[in-house]
Structures are given as structure tokens and as C-alpha cells.
Amino acid sequence: MEITINPSSKKWWIVGGILILVVVIFVMSSGAKKAPPTQSTFTHATRGPSDAVMVIREYSDLQCPACGAAQAPLLEFWKKHQDEVRWEANNFPLPQHKNAMSAANAAECALDQDKYWQFADVVFEKQSEWSDLADPMPKFKEYMATVGGDAGKMEACAKAQTHADKIAQDKKDGEAAGITGTPTFFVNGNRFVGGMTADAWEQGLASIKANLGPRK
């Protein structure tokens, strides 16, 4: 079972709030569901414990406005429950976003320095600064330095496309699971598309804990 919130709609956050109870039903559903993407051998950026009660696997595009809007409520929720929620980042750069691939490469290179989340948080927050640039790398270097990383090392890594295979595999895995838009989340194996309010995430966690859903 899948819930889709149209990321392009100006009312998608309102819809997300209205559909809190529907989301709860979705998370608890024991019916047919789309299989989650196959996990590759690549290491992904994660927040939270390996034995988390709730596992959120996010497929996102760093230039996607809907992905950017989805981050704040999810981060607010995760910070409150970081001992029982694991959040995993996966790449799904969309072809219509000209700098999405560059951003994905830079973020993966930030992960090499254990700075993925710090870097990605800033990149999402400052999308308007770099999305339309002919070359976003100077901005990415600025953000990397801001979070305490080695900007020069990140740039060299990104320009060499060191993690191109990983990004391609993420995209392949996502497409195999039917992902066509971002953000797409797999929550304990159940898929939904679009952003969520912090309250909706809270309701989902409460339902999982009450029903001891599977961890995937």
C-alpha cells in the first residue's frame, strides 16, 4: 500500500497533516506492499542505532524543493527519537535538476569525511543559492568549510566522481522498486511518497511501537 502526496502542490503540507491517520493505517498495514529496494554493498549515511524500532530509508534529490521542505519536520522528529529511529540517506537525483548529480557527488564525498548530514542539511537549507548556478561547486566548498570539513578534498573527490557507481546503484535500486519521484520513503519496508509533518511521523512511530512492526 502506498500513499502519495504530490510534491508540486502548494498544499502538500496541509494534505500531509490531514492524512496523519491515513499514514498510521499505512504504516500498520499488513496487506500487499511494494518491496523495498535491494540493499547494495555500498555504505550509506545513517542516523540512529542499527537496532532501531523505526527504520526510515529516504530516497531524495538534494536539489528537489519537496525534499528540502521534508527535511525540517523529519529532523525535528528524529532528534526527539534518535535512540529508536534510524534514518538512512539514498541518492535519487532527477534529470530535470541540473545540479542534483553534482550535489549528490559532493554529499557522498562529505560522507568520506563523516560530514554527510552536516553538509546535506546546509545544502537543503540553501537550495536557492546554488540550484541555478552554472557551477555550484564554489558554494559546496563554502558549505563544507562551514561544517568543518576539508573543502579542497571534497572538491577533488566530487570532480573525480569517486562515488558515481554508488549513486547509480542507488538510482537503479530505487527504480527497481518503482520510485519515480522524490522524496520517497520506506518506513519498515512500507513505501510512501511526499513530505510528512512531524506529527505524522510521531503517529507512525507510535503505531509501529504498538504493533512491533518488522525492521527492514
C-alpha positions, -999 to 999 in steps of 0.1 A, spaced: 0 0 0 13 34 -9 4 70 -1 14 97 -25 15 134 -16 20 155 -47 53 173 -41 44 200 -66 12 211 -49 14 242 -28 -9 225 -3 10 193 1 20 201 37 -17 207 46 -26 174 29 2 157 49 -13 170 81 -48 160 72 -37 125 63 -20 117 96 -45 89 104 -42 75 69 -5 74 73 -9 55 105 -30 29 88 -4 28 60 25 21 84 5 -5 102 -8 -22 70 -2 -59 67 -15 -61 32 3 -61 -1 31 -36 -4 58 -27 -28 91 -45 -19 117 -20 -7 148 -16 -29 176 -42 -26 203 -30 -3 236 -26 -21 270 -33 -6 278 5 -5 279 23 28 251 48 33 249 78 56 227 68 86 215 85 117 204 64 147 210 29 160 212 -3 140 185 -20 161 161 9 157 124 3 162 116 25 132 138 25 101 134 53 76 151 49 42 149 81 23 154 84 -14 160 121 -23 174 146 -47 193 174 -30 180 200 -55 144 189 -51 123 216 -33 99 190 -19 129 171 -5 142 203 11 108 210 26 106 175 40 138 177 60 129 201 88 99 181 102 117 148 98 148 162 115 127 176 143 111 142 148 144 123 145 161 144 172 133 136 196 136 98 189 171 93 178 176 63 202 148 44 184 147 57 149 173 51 121 173 74 92 192 63 60 200 86 31 199 72 -5 205 91 -38 178 96 -64 190 127 -84 163 136 -110 173 146 -146 153 178 -146 175 192 -118 207 202 -135 229 204 -103 214 174 -85 241 150 -96 269 174 -86 252 178 -52 250 140 -48 287 136 -56 296 163 -32 275 148 -4 290 114 -9 324 129 -7 314 147 25 304 113 39 340 102 34 349 128 60 319 118 83 303 151 73 274 139 52 245 150 74 260 183 83 267 191 47 234 178 34 215 198 60 231 230 47 227 221 10 190 215 15 186 247 36 204 268 9 189 253 -22 180 287 -36 217 298 -35 231 270 -57 203 253 -77 205 276 -107 243 282 -108 263 271 -138 289 257 -113 276 250 -78 310 237 -65 322 270 -50 290 271 -29 295 234 -19 331 242 -9 318 271 12 292 248 29 318 221 35 341 246 52 313 259 73 306 224 87 343 218 95 352 196 66 381 198 41 366 217 12 395 210 -12 395 173 -6 357 172 -11 360 191 -44 387 168 -58 366 138 -48 334 152 -63 351 163 -96 366 128 -100 331 114 -95 346 89 -70 311 78 -59 294 77 -93 289 39 -91 272 42 -57 249 70 -69 240 50 -100 233 19 -79 210 38 -55 191 51 -85 189 16 -101 176 1 -68 150 29 -64 138 25 -100 135 -13 -95 112 -6 -66 90 17 -86 103 50 -74 96 78 -99 97 110 -77 112 124 -46 112 123 -17 102 87 -14 105 69 20 105 33 30 93 30 67 99 -5 80 95 -17 44 64 3 36 66 29 9 51 64 7 59 94 -15 60 130 -4 67 150 28 53 144 62 46 167 92 64 160 124 31 149 140 26 124 112 60 109 119 51 107 156 19 89 148 37 65 126 63 57 153 36 52 179 18 27 156 49 8 149 58 5 186 22 -6 195 23 -33 168 60 -42 169 63 -39 131 92 -56 112 125 -39 109 139 -38 73 
